[in-house]
Amino acid sequence: MFKVLIAEDEMLVRLGLKNSIAWENYEMTVIADAVNGLEAWLLYQELQPDLVLTDLNMPIMHGMELISKIREHDQKTRIVILTC
């Protein structure tokens, strides 16, 4: 089962992603969601997800900084960038 972390500051988008996709049909599970890049980074370190869905424009730490930190630590985690 692939572990998914969602990093999105917009509550409706975050909840929509989390609840409107039948993750189990794709052998995935959402293990956590974060409201900013710093929270996502801390969750990433703790939970080691296989996939990170991240917004670019978030408070405290933006998505590109989050991606850079993840890549410094790990080249295998898959990352999908979301932005409006």
C-alpha positions in Angstrom: 0.0 0.0 0.0 1.5 3.4 -1.1 1.4 6.0 1.7 0.3 9.5 0.6 0.9 12.9 2.2 -1.2 15.8 1.1 0.2 19.4 1.7 -2.4 22.0 0.8 -3.3 25.2 2.7 -6.8 25.5 1.2 -9.1 23.4 3.4 -11.7 22.6 0.8 -9.0 21.4 -1.7 -7.3 19.4 0.9 -10.5 17.7 2.0 -11.6 17.2 -1.6 -8.4 15.4 -2.5 -8.5 13.3 0.6 -12.2 12.3 0.3 -13.1 12.4 -3.4 -10.5 9.9 -4.6 -11.0 6.2 -3.9 -7.4 5.8 -2.8 -7.7 2.1 -1.9 -8.6 1.4 -5.6 -5.1 2.5 -6.4 -3.5 0.6 -3.5 -2.9 3.9 -1.7 -3.8 5.4 1.6 -3.7 9.0 2.8 -1.6 8.8 6.0 -1.7 12.6 6.8 -2.5 16.0 5.5 -0.7 19.3 6.2 -1.8 22.9 6.1 1.6 24.3 5.3 5.0 23.2 4.1 6.7 23.1 7.5 4.0 20.8 8.8 4.3 18.7 5.7 8.1 18.5 6.2 7.7 17.4 9.8 5.1 14.8 8.8 7.3 13.6 5.9 10.2 13.0 8.3 8.1 11.1 10.7 5.9 9.0 8.3 8.1 8.6 5.2 5.3 8.7 2.6 5.8 7.2 -0.9 3.9 10.0 -2.6 3.6 13.7 -1.6 0.9 15.9 -3.2 1.9 19.5 -2.6 0.7 23.0 -3.4 3.3 25.5 -4.4 1.9 28.5 -2.6 1.5 27.8 1.1 2.3 29.7 4.3 5.5 29.2 6.4 7.2 27.0 3.8 6.2 27.0 0.2 6.0 23.9 -1.9 9.3 24.3 -3.8 11.2 24.5 -0.5 9.4 21.4 0.7 10.4 19.6 -2.5 14.0 20.7 -2.1 14.1 19.4 1.5 12.5 16.1 0.4 15.0 15.7 -2.4 18.0 16.4 -0.2 16.8 13.5 2.0 15.3 11.1 -0.6 15.3 10.7 -4.4 12.6 8.0 -4.4 9.6 9.7 -3.0 7.2 10.6 -5.8 6.0 14.2 -5.8 3.0 15.7 -7.5 2.7 19.5 -7.6 -0.8 21.1 -7.3 -1.4 24.8 -7.8 -4.3 27.0 -8.7 
